[in-house]
Amino acid sequence: MEALAGNQTYQDVTGATLMGTQFDGRPEPAVLDTADGPTLAKANGLAWLPSGLFHGESTWTIPNNKERSFAAAWYLPAGVDRLQLTMDVPSEGQPLQLTVPLPASATNAANPSGE
């Protein structure tokens, strides 16, 4: 993965978003769970989406020597085991494409309606 724009001490991720995300092998976009996702993120001590990491800040930077985590949740159809995540970081110029294997706990809990 390419390094994000910034310098030797930080990366500029201002305006980073998740967009165009879909499940591996399926044509339809993945639907973000905005009903339960934010509550689950908070219950687990995580920010909801990249913007939650920088609430109220106009410039978003991440120190190179520190981890930052956020949560996102999608409705998961049965039979899906990988997410094709698209993260748009404006300073990069192009969206980052990531393939994320889903844990067995998620795939085992999925049902045909995606709940």
OpenMM code with the backbone's topology and positions (N, CA, C; nanometers):
from openmm import Vec3, app, unit

residues = "MET GLU ALA LEU ALA GLY ASN GLN THR TYR GLN ASP VAL THR GLY ALA THR LEU MET GLY THR GLN PHE ASP GLY ARG PRO GLU PRO ALA VAL LEU ASP THR ALA ASP GLY PRO THR LEU ALA LYS ALA ASN GLY LEU ALA TRP LEU PRO SER GLY LEU PHE HIS GLY GLU SER THR TRP THR ILE PRO ASN ASN LYS GLU ARG SER PHE ALA ALA ALA TRP TYR LEU PRO ALA GLY VAL ASP ARG LEU GLN LEU THR MET ASP VAL PRO SER GLU GLY GLN PRO LEU GLN LEU THR VAL PRO LEU PRO ALA SER ALA THR ASN ALA ALA ASN PRO SER GLY GLU".split()
positions = [
    Vec3(0.0845, -0.1156, 0.0000),
    Vec3(0.0000, 0.0000, 0.0000),
    Vec3(0.0901, 0.1233, 0.0000),
    Vec3(0.0520, 0.2231, -0.0768),
    Vec3(0.1298, 0.3462, -0.0829),
    Vec3(0.1168, 0.4248, 0.0469),
    Vec3(0.2188, 0.4995, 0.0799),
    Vec3(0.2124, 0.5870, 0.1969),
    Vec3(0.1190, 0.7034, 0.1667),
    Vec3(0.0454, 0.7472, 0.2667),
    Vec3(-0.0430, 0.8621, 0.2515),
    Vec3(0.0395, 0.9893, 0.2473),
    Vec3(-0.0177, 1.0948, 0.1886),
    Vec3(0.0537, 1.2230, 0.1821),
    Vec3(0.0838, 1.2731, 0.3224),
    Vec3(0.1937, 1.3413, 0.3372),
    Vec3(0.2352, 1.3935, 0.4672),
    Vec3(0.3851, 1.4131, 0.4663),
    Vec3(0.4477, 1.3834, 0.5795),
    Vec3(0.5931, 1.3934, 0.5861),
    Vec3(0.6457, 1.2789, 0.6715),
    Vec3(0.7666, 1.2923, 0.7257),
    Vec3(0.8250, 1.1823, 0.8015),
    Vec3(0.7594, 1.1614, 0.9371),
    Vec3(0.6822, 1.2568, 0.9853),
    Vec3(0.6225, 1.2423, 1.1182),
    Vec3(0.4715, 1.2222, 1.1167),
    Vec3(0.4034, 1.2546, 1.0063),
    Vec3(0.2582, 1.2385, 1.0031),
    Vec3(0.2082, 1.2139, 0.8601),
    Vec3(0.0853, 1.1656, 0.8509),
    Vec3(0.0173, 1.1479, 0.7230),
    Vec3(-0.1079, 1.2346, 0.7229),
    Vec3(-0.1345, 1.3021, 0.6132),
    Vec3(-0.2524, 1.3863, 0.5983),
    Vec3(-0.3652, 1.3018, 0.5403),
    Vec3(-0.4695, 1.2800, 0.6183),
    Vec3(-0.5847, 1.2016, 0.5735),
    Vec3(-0.7128, 1.2855, 0.5759),
    Vec3(-0.6989, 1.4173, 0.5655),
    Vec3(-0.8133, 1.5081, 0.5697),
    Vec3(-0.9174, 1.4661, 0.4672),
    Vec3(-1.0408, 1.4518, 0.5126),
    Vec3(-1.1524, 1.4195, 0.4248),
    Vec3(-1.1636, 1.2744, 0.3831),
    Vec3(-1.0897, 1.1843, 0.4468),
    Vec3(-1.0962, 1.0427, 0.4097),
    Vec3(-1.2376, 0.9883, 0.4282),
    Vec3(-1.2831, 0.9102, 0.3308),
    Vec3(-1.4163, 0.8489, 0.3374),
    Vec3(-1.4099, 0.7064, 0.2845),
    Vec3(-1.5111, 0.6297, 0.3187),
    Vec3(-1.5310, 0.4973, 0.2612),
    Vec3(-1.6411, 0.5128, 0.1575),
    Vec3(-1.6125, 0.4767, 0.0337),
    Vec3(-1.7134, 0.4916, -0.0698),
    Vec3(-1.6949, 0.3837, -0.1753),
    Vec3(-1.8028, 0.3463, -0.2410),
    Vec3(-1.7925, 0.2466, -0.3470),
    Vec3(-1.7554, 0.1083, -0.2976),
    Vec3(-1.7750, 0.0811, -0.1712),
    Vec3(-1.7392, -0.0478, -0.1140),
    Vec3(-1.8402, -0.1539, -0.1571),
    Vec3(-1.7894, -0.2726, -0.1891),
    Vec3(-1.8790, -0.3816, -0.2245),
    Vec3(-1.8221, -0.5140, -0.1743),
    Vec3(-1.9043, -0.6176, -0.1828),
    Vec3(-1.8606, -0.7500, -0.1401),
    Vec3(-1.7961, -0.8216, -0.2575),
    Vec3(-1.6913, -0.8960, -0.2292),
    Vec3(-1.6167, -0.9665, -0.3322),
    Vec3(-1.7097, -1.0566, -0.4132),
    Vec3(-1.7069, -1.0386, -0.5453),
    Vec3(-1.7848, -1.1244, -0.6332),
    Vec3(-1.9301, -1.0836, -0.6510),
    Vec3(-1.9706, -0.9705, -0.5956),
    Vec3(-2.1092, -0.9257, -0.6088),
    Vec3(-2.1097, -0.7874, -0.6730),
    Vec3(-2.2039, -0.7625, -0.7629),
    Vec3(-2.2041, -0.6348, -0.8347),
    Vec3(-2.2618, -0.5165, -0.7566),
    Vec3(-2.3496, -0.5435, -0.6610),
    Vec3(-2.4153, -0.4330, -0.5902),
    Vec3(-2.3234, -0.3735, -0.4827),
    Vec3(-2.3413, -0.2435, -0.4552),
    Vec3(-2.2600, -0.1816, -0.3493),
    Vec3(-2.2991, -0.2356, -0.2115),
    Vec3(-2.2027, -0.2388, -0.1219),
    Vec3(-2.2300, -0.2775, 0.0164),
    Vec3(-2.3045, -0.1625, 0.0839),
    Vec3(-2.4023, -0.1960, 0.1669),
    Vec3(-2.4837, -0.0951, 0.2348),
    Vec3(-2.4320, -0.0781, 0.3771),
    Vec3(-2.3898, 0.0437, 0.4076),
    Vec3(-2.3388, 0.0756, 0.5403),
    Vec3(-2.4520, 0.0666, 0.6430),
    Vec3(-2.4265, 0.0023, 0.7548),
    Vec3(-2.5266, -0.0119, 0.8614),
    Vec3(-2.5216, 0.1105, 0.9511),
    Vec3(-2.5945, 0.2142, 0.9121),
    Vec3(-2.5961, 0.3376, 0.9911),
    Vec3(-2.6947, 0.3305, 1.1068),
    Vec3(-2.7765, 0.2247, 1.1130),
    Vec3(-2.8711, 0.2090, 1.2230),
    Vec3(-2.8013, 0.1574, 1.3490),
    Vec3(-2.7312, 0.0462, 1.3367),
    Vec3(-2.6660, -0.0169, 1.4522),
    Vec3(-2.5159, 0.0095, 1.4595),
    Vec3(-2.4535, 0.0399, 1.3478),
    Vec3(-2.3090, 0.0567, 1.3430),
    Vec3(-2.2512, 0.1575, 1.4398),
    Vec3(-2.3033, 0.2812, 1.4433),
    Vec3(-2.2457, 0.3800, 1.5359),
    Vec3(-2.2528, 0.3372, 1.6830),
    Vec3(-2.3621, 0.2733, 1.7211),
    Vec3(-2.3775, 0.2280, 1.8598),
    Vec3(-2.2777, 0.1171, 1.8917),
    Vec3(-2.2610, 0.0241, 1.7982),
    Vec3(-2.1648, -0.0850, 1.8186),
    Vec3(-2.0225, -0.0314, 1.8253),
    Vec3(-1.9911, 0.0657, 1.7414),
    Vec3(-1.8570, 0.1256, 1.7448),
    Vec3(-1.8312, 0.1885, 1.8808),
    Vec3(-1.9261, 0.2675, 1.9280),
    Vec3(-1.9105, 0.3348, 2.0568),
    Vec3(-1.8962, 0.2340, 2.1704),
    Vec3(-1.9763, 0.1272, 2.1666),
    Vec3(-1.9709, 0.0245, 2.2712),
    Vec3(-1.8347, -0.0449, 2.2759),
    Vec3(-1.7655, -0.0454, 2.1615),
    Vec3(-1.6334, -0.1087, 2.1544),
    Vec3(-1.5192, -0.0085, 2.1629),
    Vec3(-1.5518, 0.1174, 2.1966),
    Vec3(-1.4495, 0.2195, 2.2160),
    Vec3(-1.3841, 0.2669, 2.0872),
    Vec3(-1.4565, 0.2578, 1.9754),
    Vec3(-1.4010, 0.2988, 1.8461),
    Vec3(-1.4790, 0.4151, 1.7874),
    Vec3(-1.4108, 0.4949, 1.7085),
    Vec3(-1.4774, 0.6023, 1.6351),
    Vec3(-1.5604, 0.5404, 1.5228),
    Vec3(-1.6717, 0.6045, 1.4864),
    Vec3(-1.7535, 0.5597, 1.3743),
    Vec3(-1.7038, 0.6297, 1.2485),
    Vec3(-1.6500, 0.5538, 1.1571),
    Vec3(-1.5970, 0.6006, 1.0297),
    Vec3(-1.4754, 0.6923, 1.0492),
    Vec3(-1.4022, 0.7201, 0.9414),
    Vec3(-1.2821, 0.8039, 0.9557),
    Vec3(-1.3113, 0.9408, 1.0165),
    Vec3(-1.4257, 1.0004, 0.9830),
    Vec3(-1.4571, 1.1340, 1.0354),
    Vec3(-1.4697, 1.1344, 1.1868),
    Vec3(-1.5072, 1.0218, 1.2456),
    Vec3(-1.5196, 1.0127, 1.3903),
    Vec3(-1.3879, 1.0242, 1.4638),
    Vec3(-1.2781, 0.9954, 1.3947),
    Vec3(-1.1453, 1.0093, 1.4555),
    Vec3(-1.1064, 1.1548, 1.4763),
    Vec3(-1.1656, 1.2426, 1.3951),
    Vec3(-1.1216, 1.3820, 1.3916),
    Vec3(-1.2377, 1.4777, 1.4139),
    Vec3(-1.3324, 1.4390, 1.4953),
    Vec3(-1.4539, 1.5173, 1.5184),
    Vec3(-1.4217, 1.6646, 1.5454),
    Vec3(-1.4729, 1.7517, 1.4589),
    Vec3(-1.4570, 1.8954, 1.4780),
    Vec3(-1.3246, 1.9531, 1.4308),
    Vec3(-1.2319, 1.8702, 1.3845),
    Vec3(-1.1023, 1.9201, 1.3381),
    Vec3(-1.1082, 1.9452, 1.1873),
    Vec3(-1.0463, 2.0520, 1.1403),
    Vec3(-1.0476, 2.0815, 0.9969),
    Vec3(-0.9365, 2.0096, 0.9212),
    Vec3(-0.8266, 1.9776, 0.9873),
    Vec3(-0.7161, 1.9039, 0.9261),
    Vec3(-0.7012, 1.7717, 0.9997),
    Vec3(-0.6979, 1.6644, 0.9242),
    Vec3(-0.6868, 1.5315, 0.9833),
    Vec3(-0.5468, 1.4776, 0.9582),
    Vec3(-0.4714, 1.4583, 1.0640),
    Vec3(-0.3384, 1.4000, 1.0492),
    Vec3(-0.3217, 1.2836, 1.1459),
    Vec3(-0.2426, 1.1886, 1.1040),
    Vec3(-0.2130, 1.0712, 1.1858),
    Vec3(-0.0622, 1.0643, 1.2040),
    Vec3(-0.0137, 1.0674, 1.3296),
    Vec3(0.1302, 1.0511, 1.3526),
    Vec3(0.1756, 0.9143, 1.3007),
    Vec3(0.2886, 0.9100, 1.2352),
    Vec3(0.3385, 0.7848, 1.1775),
    Vec3(0.3658, 0.6773, 1.2820),
    Vec3(0.3961, 0.7176, 1.4034),
    Vec3(0.4313, 0.6187, 1.5051),
    Vec3(0.3136, 0.5787, 1.5938),
    Vec3(0.1915, 0.6189, 1.5577),
    Vec3(0.0746, 0.5855, 1.6388),
    Vec3(-0.0357, 0.5274, 1.5512),
    Vec3(-0.1010, 0.4243, 1.6037),
    Vec3(-0.2130, 0.3635, 1.5327),
    Vec3(-0.3394, 0.4440, 1.5568),
    Vec3(-0.4273, 0.4452, 1.4600),
    Vec3(-0.5601, 0.5045, 1.4740),
    Vec3(-0.6580, 0.4039, 1.4175),
    Vec3(-0.7664, 0.3794, 1.4872),
    Vec3(-0.8659, 0.2823, 1.4431),
    Vec3(-1.0036, 0.3452, 1.4394),
    Vec3(-1.0832, 0.3000, 1.3452),
    Vec3(-1.2230, 0.3394, 1.3379),
    Vec3(-1.3041, 0.2167, 1.2998),
    Vec3(-1.4338, 0.2243, 1.3225),
    Vec3(-1.5231, 0.1138, 1.2900),
    Vec3(-1.6152, 0.1514, 1.1752),
    Vec3(-1.6534, 0.0518, 1.1008),
    Vec3(-1.7548, 0.0635, 0.9970),
    Vec3(-1.8273, -0.0714, 0.9949),
    Vec3(-1.9535, -0.0707, 0.9620),
    Vec3(-2.0317, -0.1945, 0.9588),
    Vec3(-2.1223, -0.1934, 0.8365),
    Vec3(-2.1300, -0.3070, 0.7712),
    Vec3(-2.2162, -0.3220, 0.6549),
    Vec3(-2.3134, -0.4353, 0.6786),
    Vec3(-2.4284, -0.4280, 0.6119),
    Vec3(-2.5206, -0.5409, 0.6109),
    Vec3(-2.4538, -0.6498, 0.5294),
    Vec3(-2.4436, -0.7693, 0.5845),
    Vec3(-2.3656, -0.8768, 0.5246),
    Vec3(-2.4559, -0.9867, 0.4685),
    Vec3(-2.4619, -1.0006, 0.3356),
    Vec3(-2.5410, -1.1094, 0.2772),
    Vec3(-2.4755, -1.2446, 0.3047),
    Vec3(-2.5574, -1.3487, 0.3130),
    Vec3(-2.5052, -1.4841, 0.3335),
    Vec3(-2.4132, -1.5220, 0.2177),
    Vec3(-2.3085, -1.5963, 0.2462),
    Vec3(-2.2174, -1.6461, 0.1441),
    Vec3(-2.1030, -1.5523, 0.1083),
    Vec3(-2.0966, -1.4362, 0.1684),
    Vec3(-1.9905, -1.3399, 0.1393),
    Vec3(-1.8809, -1.3538, 0.2446),
    Vec3(-1.7551, -1.3581, 0.2001),
    Vec3(-1.6472, -1.3715, 0.2981),
    Vec3(-1.5363, -1.2680, 0.2828),
    Vec3(-1.5497, -1.1780, 0.1825),
    Vec3(-1.4495, -1.0716, 0.1660),
    Vec3(-1.5178, -0.9419, 0.1247),
    Vec3(-1.4626, -0.8334, 0.1738),
    Vec3(-1.5117, -0.6995, 0.1437),
    Vec3(-1.4097, -0.6306, 0.0538),
    Vec3(-1.4567, -0.5688, -0.0526),
    Vec3(-1.3710, -0.4875, -0.1388),
    Vec3(-1.3895, -0.3437, -0.0932),
    Vec3(-1.3019, -0.2982, -0.0077),
    Vec3(-1.3131, -0.1684, 0.0570),
    Vec3(-1.2452, -0.0613, -0.0276),
    Vec3(-1.3167, 0.0475, -0.0509),
    Vec3(-1.2618, 0.1609, -0.1233),
    Vec3(-1.2537, 0.2776, -0.0269),
    Vec3(-1.1332, 0.3222, 0.0015),
    Vec3(-1.1126, 0.4348, 0.0912),
    Vec3(-1.0567, 0.5505, 0.0113),
    Vec3(-1.1327, 0.6591, 0.0096),
    Vec3(-1.0900, 0.7769, -0.0640),
    Vec3(-1.0177, 0.8706, 0.0316),
    Vec3(-0.8896, 0.8941, 0.0049),
    Vec3(-0.8080, 0.9878, 0.0813),
    Vec3(-0.7693, 1.0976, -0.0176),
    Vec3(-0.8367, 1.2138, -0.0131),
    Vec3(-0.8132, 1.3174, -0.1139),
    Vec3(-0.6667, 1.3510, -0.1402),
    Vec3(-0.5827, 1.3511, -0.0394),
    Vec3(-0.4422, 1.3862, -0.0607),
    Vec3(-0.3686, 1.2818, -0.1456),
    Vec3(-0.4259, 1.1642, -0.1601),
    Vec3(-0.3635, 1.0594, -0.2409),
    Vec3(-0.3919, 1.0749, -0.3892),
    Vec3(-0.5018, 1.1414, -0.4248),
    Vec3(-0.5361, 1.1580, -0.5647),
    Vec3(-0.6176, 1.0441, -0.6217),
    Vec3(-0.6015, 0.9232, -0.5703),
    Vec3(-0.6772, 0.8068, -0.6148),
    Vec3(-0.7245, 0.7302, -0.4931),
    Vec3(-0.8442, 0.6703, -0.5009),
    Vec3(-0.8921, 0.5893, -0.3888),
    Vec3(-0.8021, 0.4676, -0.3655),
    Vec3(-0.7898, 0.4279, -0.2404),
    Vec3(-0.7165, 0.3074, -0.2041),
    Vec3(-0.8124, 0.1895, -0.2113),
    Vec3(-0.7738, 0.0839, -0.2790),
    Vec3(-0.8550, -0.0366, -0.2916),
    Vec3(-0.7966, -0.1442, -0.2004),
    Vec3(-0.8757, -0.1913, -0.1062),
    Vec3(-0.8295, -0.2919, -0.0108),
    Vec3(-0.9249, -0.4108, -0.0114),
    Vec3(-0.8715, -0.5319, -0.0082),
    Vec3(-0.9529, -0.6519, 0.0067),
    Vec3(-0.9417, -0.6952, 0.1516),
    Vec3(-1.0561, -0.7033, 0.2188),
    Vec3(-1.0578, -0.7331, 0.3615),
    Vec3(-1.1306, -0.8658, 0.3842),
    Vec3(-1.0580, -0.9699, 0.4311),
    Vec3(-1.1270, -1.0948, 0.4647),
    Vec3(-1.2145, -1.0723, 0.5876),
    Vec3(-1.3357, -1.1238, 0.5844),
    Vec3(-1.4272, -1.1078, 0.6973),
    Vec3(-1.4076, -1.2226, 0.7959),
    Vec3(-1.4126, -1.1937, 0.9260),
    Vec3(-1.3923, -1.2998, 1.0260),
    Vec3(-1.5088, -1.3991, 1.0251),
    Vec3(-1.4799, -1.5224, 1.0653),
    Vec3(-1.5819, -1.6269, 1.0699),
    Vec3(-1.7005, -1.5853, 1.1556),
    Vec3(-1.6756, -1.5087, 1.2613),
    Vec3(-1.7869, -1.4656, 1.3475),
    Vec3(-1.8882, -1.3823, 1.2695),
    Vec3(-1.8418, -1.3049, 1.1719),
    Vec3(-1.9321, -1.2243, 1.0896),
    Vec3(-2.0010, -1.3092, 0.9840),
    Vec3(-1.9239, -1.3917, 0.9142),
    Vec3(-1.9843, -1.4709, 0.8067),
    Vec3(-2.0798, -1.5764, 0.8610),
    Vec3(-2.0516, -1.6315, 0.9784),
    Vec3(-2.1406, -1.7310, 1.0383),
    Vec3(-2.2711, -1.6691, 1.0865),
    Vec3(-2.2680, -1.5424, 1.1213),
    Vec3(-2.3878, -1.4742, 1.1726),
    Vec3(-2.4762, -1.4192, 1.0618),
    Vec3(-2.4244, -1.4121, 0.9391),
    Vec3(-2.5013, -1.3550, 0.8284),
    Vec3(-2.6190, -1.4436, 0.7921),
    Vec3(-2.7277, -1.3798, 0.7527),
    Vec3(-2.8444, -1.4533, 0.7029),
    Vec3(-2.8834, -1.3943, 0.5686),
    Vec3(-2.9767, -1.4572, 0.4966),
    Vec3(-3.0094, -1.4098, 0.3615),
    Vec3(-3.0511, -1.2625, 0.3534),
    Vec3(-3.1082, -1.2061, 0.4597),
    Vec3(-3.1509, -1.0658, 0.4532),
    Vec3(-3.0366, -0.9694, 0.4845),
    Vec3(-2.9191, -1.0202, 0.5209),
    Vec3(-2.8035, -0.9353, 0.5453),
    Vec3(-2.7971, -0.8793, 0.6852),
    Vec3(-2.8774, -0.9278, 0.7744),
    Vec3(-2.8769, -0.8768, 0.9134),
    Vec3(-2.7762, -0.9532, 0.9972),
] * unit.nanometer
topology = app.Topology()
chain = topology.addChain("A")
for resn in residues:
    res = topology.addResidue(resn, chain)
    for name in ("N", "CA", "C"):
        topology.addAtom(name, app.Element.getBySymbol(name[0]), res)
